[in-house]
Amino acid sequence: MGAAQLQLPARKRGIPMHTLETPRLILRPPSHSDELLLHGLYSDPLVVNAVRDGVYPTIEQSKVALLRLINHWQHNRFGLWMVFIKIEGQSRKFAGCCGLMCSGPNLPENPNNVELEYYLHLEASGKGMAPEAGRAAIQFAFEYLGLEKVTAFIRTTNKRALRAAPKVGLFYIGDRIYNKMTMRYLEVSPLTAVEVNNLIVAPYTNPEFIQNH
C-alpha cells in the first residue's frame, strides 16, 4: 500500500497513535520486532489464497511490507494494527492484522482514500474476530479521525470477506478498478457502522515511533 499522507481536519492533525481494546482483542501499531509475526501471517494459506493469488512471500518481501506499514503509521498516525486475542492472565495470541490504510497507487484517482483492511490466520477465522477488529477500526476512524466514510475493496472471489462486510456496516456500492483489477467497492458511514461494545482507546508510546517522528 502507498503511504500518501491523509489531510485530516485541523483539530485531528496532532493526535498520537493509539491502541484499541475490545472485549476479546487488543490492537496495537506494528513494530520492527513483528517481522516474523507478519511473515507467518502473510504465509498463512488462507491469506495467500485470498489476497496473494496463491503466491507465498519471501522473508525479504515480508520485511519490506512491515517497513511499509510502519512508514504509513509514521506519516498518517493510523494504519494496520497487529491484532492479538486475549487469553487468561497476561498472555496474548497473535491473530492477524486489521486497520485503516490509504489506497495510494492502488487507486490513482483518490490515493488518500481510507480503506479497511484485515488479514487473519486461518485458525482465528470464523470466530467473529475479523468483524470485532473491523468495528473497532471503523469506530476509531469516525470518532478520532473525524472521517465521513471508510471504504473497502474486496476481490469478487473472496466470498468470506464479502459475507463479513455487512457485520461492520459496509454496504456494496458497485464495482471499481483497484490495483488494476475489478473489485467490489463498499462503504461504511457513521450511520451504518456497527459499534463495538466497551471499546477502549489509549495512546501508544512505543519508543520506536517517538524516535522516528
C-alpha positions, 0 to 999 in steps of 0.5 A: 500500500502507498503511504500518501499522507491523509489531510485530516481536519485541523483539530485531528492533525496532532493526535498520537497513535493509539491502541484499541481494546475490545472485549476479546482483542487488543490492537496495537501499531506494528513494530520492527520486532513483528517481522516474523509475526507478519511473515507467518501471517502473510504465509498463512494459506488462507491469506495467500489464497485470498489476497496473494493469488496463491503466491507465498512471500519471501522473508525479504518481501515480508520485511519490506511490507512491515517497513511499509506499514510502519512508514504509513503509521509514521506519516498518517498516525493510523494504519494496520494494527497487529491484532492479538486475542486475549487469553487468561492472565497476561498472555496474548495470541497473535491473530492477524492484522486489521486497520485503516490504510490509504489506497495510494497507487492502488487507486490513482484517482483518490490515493488518500482514500481510507480503506479497511483492511484485515488479514487473519490466520486461518485458525482465528477465522470464523470466530467473529474476530475479523468483524470485532477488529473491523468495528473497532477500526471503523469506530476509531476512524469516525470518532478520532479521525473525524472521517465521513466514510471508510471504504473497502475493496474486496476481490469478487472471489473472496466470498468470506470477506464479502459475507463479513462486510455487512457485520461492520456496516459496509454496504456494496456500492458497485464495482471499481478498478483497484490495483488494476483489477475489478473489485467490489467497492463498499462503504461504511458511514457513521450511520451504518457502522456497527459499534463495538461494545466497551471499546477502549482507546489509549495512546501508544508510546512505543519508543520506536515511533517517538524516535522516528517522528 
